[in-house]
């Protein structure tokens, strides 16, 4: 029911055209990013909203061997089928993420 109501109020966005990207919110960044708790709280709410709306969530981790994994607060709310992609590029649009997006061809990207 909630997803049906929410889907009607998305305005011009269509469920098949949208995905949420969560970029590099990792443990090693916790002490060095000003306002990190607020960033994590906002990301948690966005992930929960995406879940209610049935939107895919794609998460990346920048070099997790050195920088740690995605913070537990976000892992706790990520949908079970939500991939976490390790990367060494400074872009989320890695070859692995491009492959994931091929499964949702209607999703348009912002940037390159």
Secondary structure by P-SEA (a helix, b strand, c coil): caaaaaaaaccccccccbbbbbccccccccccccaaaaaaaaaaaaaaaaaaabbbbbbbbccccccccccaaaaacccccbbbbbbcccccccaaaaaaaccccccccccc
